[in-house]
């Protein structure tokens, strides 16, 4: 009897959370990660894979540089202005009210 005979195999189900809010949160988190990498390393260039057809009609997958806009700008007085946007609209964050008891 081998070790493989003693193993119990079960089907693996991926955790799929198709909740629309969770999907949007994951996308935003991924975009924030890219912005952090851009801020930490000025030579960072995100890439994506794209199908390209050459003149003979052959298709191949190549990596191309992805155009990413910075979410921050530096003002004249040295402060950093950050605008977190989703799509073409900036996100508006709610003001937090703190109560001290």
N, CA, C and O atoms as a printed pandas DataFrame, in Angstrom:
     atom_number atom_name residue_name chain_id  residue_number  x_coord  y_coord  z_coord
0              1         N          UNK        A               1    0.846   -1.174    0.000
1              2        CA          UNK        A               1    0.000    0.000    0.000
2              3         C          UNK        A               1    0.894    1.242    0.000
3              4         O          UNK        A               1    1.824    1.352    0.800
4              5         N          UNK        A               2    0.605    2.150   -0.888
5              6        CA          UNK        A               2    1.404    3.371   -0.977
6              7         C          UNK        A               2    0.716    4.508   -0.224
7              8         O          UNK        A               2   -0.416    4.385    0.245
8              9         N          UNK        A               3    1.430    5.595   -0.131
9             10        CA          UNK        A               3    0.889    6.761    0.557
10            11         C          UNK        A               3   -0.302    7.333   -0.216
11            12         O          UNK        A               3   -1.261    7.815    0.387
12            13         N          UNK        A               4   -0.241    7.280   -1.549
13            14        CA          UNK        A               4   -1.338    7.821   -2.356
14            15         C          UNK        A               4   -2.630    7.047   -2.151
15            16         O          UNK        A               4   -3.715    7.620   -2.250
16            17         N          UNK        A               5   -2.531    5.767   -1.869
17            18        CA          UNK        A               5   -3.742    4.975   -1.634
18            19         C          UNK        A               5   -4.430    5.362   -0.333
19            20         O          UNK        A               5   -5.641    5.188   -0.197
20            21         N          UNK        A               6   -3.675    5.882    0.616
21            22        CA          UNK        A               6   -4.262    6.228    1.905
22            23         C          UNK        A               6   -4.833    7.643    1.927
23            24         O          UNK        A               6   -5.547    8.007    2.861
24            25         N          UNK        A               7   -4.524    8.442    0.908
25            26        CA          UNK        A               7   -5.026    9.813    0.887
26            27         C          UNK        A               7   -6.501    9.857    0.550
27            28         O          UNK        A               7   -7.017    9.019   -0.190
28            29         N          UNK        A               8   -7.163   10.849    1.106
29            30        CA          UNK        A               8   -8.574   11.063    0.852
30            31         C          UNK        A               8   -8.702   12.304   -0.023
31            32         O          UNK        A               8   -8.399   13.403    0.441
32            33         N          UNK        A               9   -9.139   12.167   -1.270
33            34        CA          UNK        A               9   -9.247   13.295   -2.182
34            35         C          UNK        A               9  -10.657   13.857   -2.159
35            36         O          UNK        A               9  -11.641   13.119   -2.219
36            37         N          UNK        A              10  -10.736   15.170   -2.070
37            38        CA          UNK        A              10  -12.022   15.858   -2.114
38            39         C          UNK        A              10  -11.925   16.983   -3.132
39            40         O          UNK        A              10  -10.831   17.459   -3.432
40            41         N          UNK        A              11  -13.048   17.404   -3.655
41            42        CA          UNK        A              11  -13.079   18.490   -4.618
42            43         C          UNK        A              11  -12.837   19.814   -3.893
43            44         O          UNK        A              11  -13.357   20.041   -2.801
44            45         N          UNK        A              12  -12.054   20.668   -4.506
45            46        CA          UNK        A              12  -11.739   21.963   -3.916
46            47         C          UNK        A              12  -12.636   23.015   -4.548
47            48         O          UNK        A              12  -12.654   23.172   -5.768
48            49         N          UNK        A              13  -13.365   23.722   -3.731
49            50        CA          UNK        A              13  -14.220   24.804   -4.205
50            51         C          UNK        A              13  -13.546   26.131   -3.887
51            52         O          UNK        A              13  -13.214   26.417   -2.736
52            53         N          UNK        A              14  -13.350   26.932   -4.923
53            54        CA          UNK        A              14  -12.779   28.250   -4.713
54            55         C          UNK        A              14  -13.763   29.122   -3.959
55            56         O          UNK        A              14  -14.976   29.022   -4.144
56            57         N          UNK        A              15  -13.228   29.971   -3.113
57            58        CA          UNK        A              15  -14.072   30.926   -2.409
58            59         C          UNK        A              15  -14.454   32.015   -3.398
59            60         O          UNK        A              15  -13.627   32.857   -3.748
60            61         N          UNK        A              16  -15.673   32.003   -3.840
61            62        CA          UNK        A              16  -16.130   32.993   -4.801
62            63         C          UNK        A              16  -17.170   33.870   -4.137
63            64         O          UNK        A              16  -18.277   33.438   -3.814
64            65         N          UNK        A              17  -16.784   35.089   -3.950
65            66        CA          UNK        A              17  -17.691   36.046   -3.366
66            67         C          UNK        A              17  -18.128   36.973   -4.490
67            68         O          UNK        A              17  -17.411   37.911   -4.839
68            69         N          UNK        A              18  -19.284   36.719   -5.050
69            70        CA          UNK        A              18  -19.766   37.509   -6.167
70            71         C          UNK        A              18  -20.611   38.691   -5.712
71            72         O          UNK        A              18  -21.359   39.272   -6.497
72            73         N          UNK        A              19  -20.485   39.030   -4.463
73            74        CA          UNK        A              19  -21.177   40.202   -3.951
74            75         C          UNK        A              19  -20.627   41.426   -4.685
75            76         O          UNK        A              19  -19.415   41.640   -4.664
76            77         N          UNK        A              20  -21.463   42.236   -5.331
77            78        CA          UNK        A              20  -20.959   43.369   -6.118
78            79         C          UNK        A              20  -20.117   44.345   -5.311
79            80         O          UNK        A              20  -19.154   44.906   -5.835
80            81         N          UNK        A              21  -20.458   44.556   -4.057
81            82        CA          UNK        A              21  -19.684   45.476   -3.226
82            83         C          UNK        A              21  -18.304   44.895   -2.956
83            84         O          UNK        A              21  -17.313   45.624   -2.980
84            85         N          UNK        A              22  -18.225   43.588   -2.699
85            86        CA          UNK        A              22  -16.935   42.952   -2.449
86            87         C          UNK        A              22  -16.062   42.975   -3.701
87            88         O          UNK        A              22  -14.848   43.148   -3.598
88            89         N          UNK        A              23  -16.654   42.807   -4.868
89            90        CA          UNK        A              23  -15.904   42.861   -6.123
90            91         C          UNK        A              23  -15.323   44.252   -6.328
91            92         O          UNK        A              23  -14.158   44.389   -6.701
92            93         N          UNK        A              24  -16.123   45.283   -6.087
93            94        CA          UNK        A              24  -15.640   46.656   -6.233
94            95         C          UNK        A              24  -14.541   46.967   -5.227
95            96         O          UNK        A              24  -13.587   47.676   -5.545
96            97         N          UNK        A              25  -14.671   46.439   -4.016
97            98        CA          UNK        A              25  -13.640   46.662   -2.998
98            99         C          UNK        A              25  -12.327   46.008   -3.407
99           100         O          UNK        A              25  -11.260   46.597   -3.237
100          101         N          UNK        A              26  -12.401   44.769   -3.957
101          102        CA          UNK        A              26  -11.185   44.097   -4.392
102          103         C          UNK        A              26  -10.510   44.863   -5.528
103          104         O          UNK        A              26   -9.283   44.958   -5.563
104          105         N          UNK        A              27  -11.296   45.409   -6.457
105          106        CA          UNK        A              27  -10.727   46.196   -7.557
106          107         C          UNK        A              27  -10.048   47.454   -7.026
107          108         O          UNK        A              27   -8.955   47.809   -7.467
108          109         N          UNK        A              28  -10.698   48.123   -6.083
109          110        CA          UNK        A              28  -10.124   49.339   -5.511
110          111         C          UNK        A              28   -8.843   49.026   -4.752
111          112         O          UNK        A              28   -7.876   49.783   -4.836
112          113         N          UNK        A              29   -8.824   47.931   -4.019
113          114        CA          UNK        A              29   -7.621   47.532   -3.282
114          115         C          UNK        A              29   -6.474   47.259   -4.244
115          116         O          UNK        A              29   -5.334   47.637   -3.973
116          117         N          UNK        A              30   -6.765   46.606   -5.367
117          118        CA          UNK        A              30   -5.721   46.331   -6.356
118          119         C          UNK        A              30   -5.174   47.627   -6.943
119          120         O          UNK        A              30   -3.971   47.746   -7.176
120          121         N          UNK        A              31   -6.053   48.598   -7.184
121          122        CA          UNK        A              31   -5.602   49.880   -7.731
122          123         C          UNK        A              31   -4.813   50.679   -6.703
123          124         O          UNK        A              31   -3.864   51.375   -7.063
124          125         N          UNK        A              32   -5.183   50.592   -5.445
125          126        CA          UNK        A              32   -4.416   51.261   -4.391
126          127         C          UNK        A              32   -3.032   50.629   -4.274
127          128         O          UNK        A              32   -2.047   51.335   -4.060
128          129         N          UNK        A              33   -2.947   49.305   -4.412
129          130        CA          UNK        A              33   -1.643   48.635   -4.381
130          131         C          UNK        A              33   -0.734   49.133   -5.498
131          132         O          UNK        A              33    0.463   49.321   -5.283
132          133         N          UNK        A              34   -1.289   49.348   -6.683
133          134        CA          UNK        A              34   -0.496   49.867   -7.795
134          135         C          UNK        A              34   -0.009   51.271   -7.479
135          136         O          UNK        A              34    1.139   51.605   -7.771
136          137         N          UNK        A              35   -0.868   52.104   -6.881
137          138        CA          UNK        A              35   -0.464   53.459   -6.529
138          139         C          UNK        A              35    0.649   53.461   -5.486
139          140         O          UNK        A              35    1.556   54.291   -5.544
140          141         N          UNK        A              36    0.582   52.532   -4.533
141          142        CA          UNK        A              36    1.632   52.425   -3.512
142          143         C          UNK        A              36    2.952   52.028   -4.167
143          144         O          UNK        A              36    4.002   52.572   -3.823
144          145         N          UNK        A              37    2.907   51.095   -5.098
145          146        CA          UNK        A              37    4.126   50.683   -5.795
146          147         C          UNK        A              37    4.688   51.824   -6.648
147          148         O          UNK        A              37    5.903   51.993   -6.740
148          149         N          UNK        A              38    3.799   52.605   -7.271
149          150        CA          UNK        A              38    4.258   53.763   -8.044
150          151         C          UNK        A              38    4.932   54.800   -7.153
151          152         O          UNK        A              38    5.929   55.408   -7.542
152          153         N          UNK        A              39    4.384   54.997   -5.958
153          154        CA          UNK        A              39    4.955   55.983   -5.042
154          155         C          UNK        A              39    6.273   55.490   -4.454
155          156         O          UNK        A              39    7.178   56.287   -4.210
156          157         N          UNK        A              40    6.386   54.191   -4.225
157          158        CA          UNK        A              40    7.588   53.650   -3.605
158          159         C          UNK        A              40    8.740   53.513   -4.587
159          160         O          UNK        A              40    9.900   53.666   -4.203
160          161         N          UNK        A              41    8.437   53.223   -5.858
161          162        CA          UNK        A              41    9.476   52.975   -6.851
162          163         C          UNK        A              41    9.155   53.778   -8.102
163          164         O          UNK        A              41    8.182   53.484   -8.796
164          165         N          UNK        A              42    9.964   54.791   -8.394
165          166        CA          UNK        A              42    9.656   55.640   -9.540
166          167         C          UNK        A              42    9.902   54.936  -10.868
167          168         O          UNK        A              42    9.465   55.429  -11.908
168          169         N          UNK        A              43   10.586   53.801  -10.861
169          170        CA          UNK        A              43   10.836   53.047  -12.090
170          171         C          UNK        A              43    9.823   51.912  -12.309
171          172         O          UNK        A              43    9.940   51.153  -13.271
172          173         N          UNK        A              44    8.850   51.800  -11.434
173          174        CA          UNK        A              44    7.841   50.744  -11.556
174          175         C          UNK        A              44    6.924   51.030  -12.734
175          176         O          UNK        A              44    6.392   52.133  -12.861
176          177         N          UNK        A              45    6.739   50.044  -13.589
177          178        CA          UNK        A              45    5.808   50.163  -14.714
178          179         C          UNK        A              45    4.925   48.918  -14.729
179          180         O          UNK        A              45    5.410   47.825  -15.022
180          181         N          UNK        A              46    3.656   49.062  -14.422
181          182        CA          UNK        A              46    2.773   47.905  -14.473
182          183         C          UNK        A              46    2.568   47.459  -15.918
183          184         O          UNK        A              46    2.526   48.282  -16.832
184          185         N          UNK        A              47    2.444   46.160  -16.112
185          186        CA          UNK        A              47    2.250   45.616  -17.450
186          187         C          UNK        A              47    0.976   44.790  -17.492
187          188         O          UNK        A              47    0.456   44.351  -16.466
188          189         N          UNK        A              48    0.497   44.594  -18.699
189          190        CA          UNK        A              48   -0.650   43.730  -18.915
190          191         C          UNK        A              48   -0.382   42.905  -20.161
191          192         O          UNK        A              48    0.418   43.300  -21.010
192          193         N          UNK        A              49   -1.042   41.769  -20.275
193          194        CA          UNK        A              49   -0.875   40.913  -21.441
194          195         C          UNK        A              49   -1.954   41.234  -22.458
195          196         O          UNK        A              49   -3.111   41.477  -22.116
196          197         N          UNK        A              50   -1.536   41.228  -23.736
197          198        CA          UNK        A              50   -2.438   41.625  -24.799
198          199         C          UNK        A              50   -2.184   40.736  -26.017
199          200         O          UNK        A              50   -1.041   40.395  -26.322
200          201         N          UNK        A              51   -3.259   40.369  -26.704
201          202        CA          UNK        A              51   -3.124   39.598  -27.938
202          203         C          UNK        A              51   -2.842   40.559  -29.084
203          204         O          UNK        A              51   -3.542   41.555  -29.264
204          205         N          UNK        A              52   -1.792   40.241  -29.865
205          206        CA          UNK        A              52   -1.390   41.082  -30.987
206          207         C          UNK        A              52   -1.348   40.214  -32.237
207          208         O          UNK        A              52   -0.817   39.103  -32.217
208          209         N          UNK        A              53   -1.919   40.736  -33.336
209          210        CA          UNK        A              53   -1.892   40.034  -34.610
210          211         C          UNK        A              53   -0.844   40.689  -35.499
211          212         O          UNK        A              53   -0.874   41.901  -35.713
212          213         N          UNK        A              54    0.096   39.875  -36.025
213          214        CA          UNK        A              54    1.108   40.445  -36.909
214          215         C          UNK        A              54    0.603   40.470  -38.346
215          216         O          UNK        A              54   -0.545   40.109  -38.607
216          217         N          UNK        A              55    1.457   40.896  -39.283
217          218        CA          UNK        A              55    1.027   41.060  -40.667
218          219         C          UNK        A              55    0.710   39.730  -41.358
219          220         O          UNK        A              55    0.016   39.720  -42.375
220          221         N          UNK        A              56    1.207   38.611  -40.825
221          222        CA          UNK        A              56    0.897   37.300  -41.396
222          223         C          UNK        A              56   -0.412   36.734  -40.870
223          224         O          UNK        A              56   -0.862   35.692  -41.346
224          225         N          UNK        A              57   -1.029   37.387  -39.911
225          226        CA          UNK        A              57   -2.277   36.924  -39.326
226          227         C          UNK        A              57   -2.080   36.034  -38.111
227          228         O          UNK        A              57   -3.049   35.484  -37.587
228          229         N          UNK        A              58   -0.842   35.884  -37.654
229          230        CA          UNK        A              58   -0.560   35.071  -36.476
230          231         C          UNK        A              58   -0.812   35.897  -35.222
231          232         O          UNK        A              58   -0.424   37.061  -35.128
232          233         N          UNK        A              59   -1.471   35.259  -34.268
233          234        CA          UNK        A              59   -1.740   35.939  -33.004
234          235         C          UNK        A              59   -0.765   35.439  -31.952
235          236         O          UNK        A              59   -0.454   34.249  -31.887
236          237         N          UNK        A              60   -0.289   36.360  -31.134
237          238        CA          UNK        A              60    0.573   35.997  -30.014
238          239         C          UNK        A              60    0.305   36.959  -28.869
239          240         O          UNK        A              60   -0.171   38.078  -29.056
240          241         N          UNK        A              61    0.625   36.486  -27.695
241          242        CA          UNK        A              61    0.385   37.282  -26.495
242          243         C          UNK        A              61    1.680   37.991  -26.117
243          244         O          UNK        A              61    2.730   37.361  -25.985
244          245         N          UNK        A              62    1.595   39.301  -25.944
245          246        CA          UNK        A              62    2.762   40.093  -25.561
246          247         C          UNK        A              62    2.418   40.917  -24.323
247          248         O          UNK        A              62    1.253   41.186  -24.031
248          249         N          UNK        A              63    3.472   41.309  -23.607
249          250        CA          UNK        A              63    3.281   42.179  -22.453
250          251         C          UNK        A              63    3.483   43.620  -22.891
251          252         O          UNK        A              63    4.493   43.954  -23.510
252          253         N          UNK        A              64    2.528   44.462  -22.570
253          254        CA          UNK        A              64    2.624   45.878  -22.901
254          255         C          UNK        A              64    2.532   46.683  -21.606
255          256         O          UNK        A              64    1.963   46.230  -20.613
256          257         N          UNK        A              65    3.094   47.864  -21.638
257          258        CA          UNK        A              65    3.066   48.734  -20.460
258          259         C          UNK        A              65    1.660   49.293  -20.301
259          260         O          UNK        A              65    1.059   49.784  -21.256
260          261         N          UNK        A              66    1.158   49.212  -19.105
261          262        CA          UNK        A              66   -0.178   49.703  -18.787
262          263         C          UNK        A              66   -0.085   51.166  -18.368
263          264         O          UNK        A              66    0.749   51.526  -17.537
264          265         N          UNK        A              67   -0.925   51.992  -18.932
265          266        CA          UNK        A              67   -0.916   53.413  -18.586
266          267         C          UNK        A              67   -1.700   53.629  -17.294
267          268         O          UNK        A              67   -2.893   53.334  -17.220
268          269         N          UNK        A              68   -1.023   54.138  -16.297
269          270        CA          UNK        A              68   -1.642   54.375  -14.999
270          271         C          UNK        A              68   -1.403   55.825  -14.613
271          272         O          UNK        A              68   -0.269   56.305  -14.631
272          273         N          UNK        A              69   -2.464   56.508  -14.270
273          274        CA          UNK        A              69   -2.341   57.888  -13.820
274          275         C          UNK        A              69   -2.047   57.910  -12.317
275          276         O          UNK        A              69   -2.529   57.070  -11.557
276          277         N          UNK        A              70   -1.255   58.876  -11.923
277          278        CA          UNK        A              70   -0.987   59.070  -10.494
278          279         C          UNK        A              70   -2.218   59.700   -9.856
279          280         O          UNK        A              70   -2.881   60.552  -10.449
280          281         N          UNK        A              71   -2.504   59.269   -8.653
281          282        CA          UNK        A              71   -3.643   59.817   -7.923
282          283         C          UNK        A              71   -3.230   61.003   -7.067
283          284         O          UNK        A              71   -4.074   61.601   -6.399
284          285         N          UNK        A              72   -1.966   61.352   -7.072
285          286        CA          UNK        A              72   -1.504   62.414   -6.212
286          287         C          UNK        A              72   -0.800   63.489   -7.028
287          288         O          UNK        A              72   -0.290   63.240   -8.120
288          289         N          UNK        A              73   -0.790   64.684   -6.466
289          290        CA          UNK        A              73   -0.035   65.806   -7.021
290          291         C          UNK        A              73    0.633   66.522   -5.863
291          292         O          UNK        A              73    0.135   66.508   -4.737
292          293         N          UNK        A              74    1.751   67.140   -6.145
293          294        CA          UNK        A              74    2.455   67.914   -5.126
294          295         C          UNK        A              74    2.104   69.380   -5.313
295          296         O          UNK        A              74    2.219   69.916   -6.415
296          297         N          UNK        A              75    1.679   70.024   -4.241
297          298        CA          UNK        A              75    1.342   71.442   -4.315
298          299         C          UNK        A              75    2.609   72.283   -4.126
299          300         O          UNK        A              75    3.683   71.755   -3.840
300          301         N          UNK        A              76    2.465   73.574   -4.288
301          302        CA          UNK        A              76    3.605   74.489   -4.201
302          303         C          UNK        A              76    4.210   74.499   -2.800
303          304         O          UNK        A              76    5.427   74.597   -2.643
304          305         N          UNK        A              77    3.354   74.396   -1.784
305          306        CA          UNK        A              77    3.860   74.459   -0.407
306          307         C          UNK        A              77    4.416   73.119    0.089
307          308         O          UNK        A              77    4.762   72.996    1.264
308          309         N          UNK        A              78    4.506   72.110   -0.796
309          310        CA          UNK        A              78    5.127   70.840   -0.429
310          311         C          UNK        A              78    4.160   69.783    0.055
311          312         O          UNK        A              78    4.584   68.667    0.358
312          313         N          UNK        A              79    2.883   70.087    0.138
313          314        CA          UNK        A              79    1.901   69.100    0.568
314          315         C          UNK        A              79    1.509   68.201   -0.602
315          316         O          UNK        A              79    1.578   68.600   -1.765
316          317         N          UNK        A              80    1.104   67.001   -0.271
317          318        CA          UNK        A              80    0.663   66.042   -1.279
318          319         C          UNK        A              80   -0.853   66.022   -1.286
319          320         O          UNK        A              80   -1.479   65.802   -0.249
320          321         N          UNK        A              81   -1.444   66.251   -2.448
321          322        CA          UNK        A              81   -2.895   66.186   -2.603
322          323         C          UNK        A              81   -3.242   64.843   -3.242
323          324         O          UNK        A              81   -2.775   64.519   -4.334
324          325         N          UNK        A              82   -4.058   64.080   -2.551
325          326        CA          UNK        A              82   -4.431   62.750   -3.004
326          327         C          UNK        A              82   -5.909   62.731   -3.356
327          328         O          UNK        A              82   -6.752   63.145   -2.561
328          329         N          UNK        A              83   -6.218   62.248   -4.553
329          330        CA          UNK        A              83   -7.603   62.093   -4.978
330          331         C          UNK        A              83   -7.807   60.625   -5.329
331          332         O          UNK        A              83   -7.264   60.135   -6.319
332          333         N          UNK        A              84   -8.584   59.933   -4.521
333          334        CA          UNK        A              84   -8.884   58.530   -4.783
334          335         C          UNK        A              84  -10.101   58.497   -5.681
335          336         O          UNK        A              84  -11.178   58.964   -5.310
336          337         N          UNK        A              85   -9.918   57.944   -6.858
337          338        CA          UNK        A              85  -11.018   57.895   -7.809
338          339         C          UNK        A              85  -11.342   56.486   -8.216
339          340         O          UNK        A              85  -10.486   55.601   -8.193
340          341         N          UNK        A              86  -12.562   56.289   -8.583
341          342        CA          UNK        A              86  -12.979   55.011   -9.128
342          343         C          UNK        A              86  -13.649   55.310  -10.458
343          344         O          UNK        A              86  -14.681   55.980  -10.508
344          345         N          UNK        A              87  -13.057   54.809  -11.534
345          346        CA          UNK        A              87  -13.535   55.177  -12.854
346          347         C          UNK        A              87  -13.115   56.606  -13.114
347          348         O          UNK        A              87  -11.953   56.964  -12.918
348          349         N          UNK        A              88  -14.050   57.420  -13.553
349          350        CA          UNK        A              88  -13.725   58.819  -13.825
350          351         C          UNK        A              88  -14.195   59.750  -12.713
351          352         O          UNK        A              88  -14.082   60.970  -12.833
352          353         N          UNK        A              89  -14.718   59.182  -11.638
353          354        CA          UNK        A              89  -15.264   60.012  -10.563
354          355         C          UNK        A              89  -14.423   59.874   -9.292
355          356         O          UNK        A              89  -14.005   58.771   -8.942
356          357         N          UNK        A              90  -14.176   60.980   -8.608
357          358        CA          UNK        A              90  -13.465   60.885   -7.325
358          359         C          UNK        A              90  -14.400   60.352   -6.239
359          360         O          UNK        A              90  -15.589   60.669   -6.204
360          361         N          UNK        A              91  -13.832   59.539   -5.361
361          362        CA          UNK        A              91  -14.616   59.002   -4.251
362          363         C          UNK        A              91  -14.722   60.041   -3.152
363          364         O          UNK        A              91  -13.774   60.771   -2.865
364          365         N          UNK        A              92  -15.878   60.090   -2.554
365          366        CA          UNK        A              92  -16.104   61.021   -1.459
366          367         C          UNK        A              92  -16.153   60.219   -0.170
367          368         O          UNK        A              92  -16.958   59.298   -0.028
368          369         N          UNK        A              93  -15.294   60.574    0.758
369          370        CA          UNK        A              93  -15.248   59.865    2.029
370          371         C          UNK        A              93  -16.102   60.593    3.047
371          372         O          UNK        A              93  -16.121   61.824    3.091
372          373         N          UNK        A              94  -16.802   59.833    3.858
373          374        CA          UNK        A              94  -17.651   60.424    4.885
374          375         C          UNK        A              94  -16.778   60.946    6.022
375          376         O          UNK        A              94  -15.752   60.357    6.359
376          377         N          UNK        A              95  -17.202   62.048    6.596
377          378        CA          UNK        A              95  -16.492   62.598    7.738
378          379         C          UNK        A              95  -16.819   61.757    8.965
379          380         O          UNK        A              95  -17.969   61.381    9.193
380          381         N          UNK        A              96  -15.807   61.478    9.730
381          382        CA          UNK        A              96  -15.978   60.653   10.930
382          383         C          UNK        A              96  -16.217   61.571   12.111
383          384         O          UNK        A              96  -15.448   62.500   12.361
384          385         N          UNK        A              97  -17.269   61.306   12.819
385          386        CA          UNK        A              97  -17.598   62.082   14.020
386          387         C          UNK        A              97  -17.216   61.257   15.230
387          388         O          UNK        A              97  -17.677   60.128   15.395
388          389         N          UNK        A              98  -16.388   61.814   16.058
389          390        CA          UNK        A              98  -15.949   61.114   17.251
390          391         C          UNK        A              98  -16.621   61.721   18.474
391          392         O          UNK        A              98  -16.743   62.939   18.604
392          393         N          UNK        A              99  -17.042   60.853   19.345
393          394        CA          UNK        A              99  -17.629   61.317   20.596
394          395         C          UNK        A              99  -16.734   60.854   21.732
395          396         O          UNK        A              99  -16.398   59.675   21.836
396          397         N          UNK        A             100  -16.367   61.763   22.550
397          398        CA          UNK        A             100  -15.580   61.419   23.720
398          399         C          UNK        A             100  -16.508   61.373   24.926
399          400         O          UNK        A             100  -17.219   62.336   25.214
400          401         N          UNK        A             101  -16.495   60.281   25.604
401          402        CA          UNK        A             101  -17.348   60.122   26.785
402          403         C          UNK        A             101  -16.549   60.287   28.037
403          404         O          UNK        A             101  -17.095   60.188   29.136
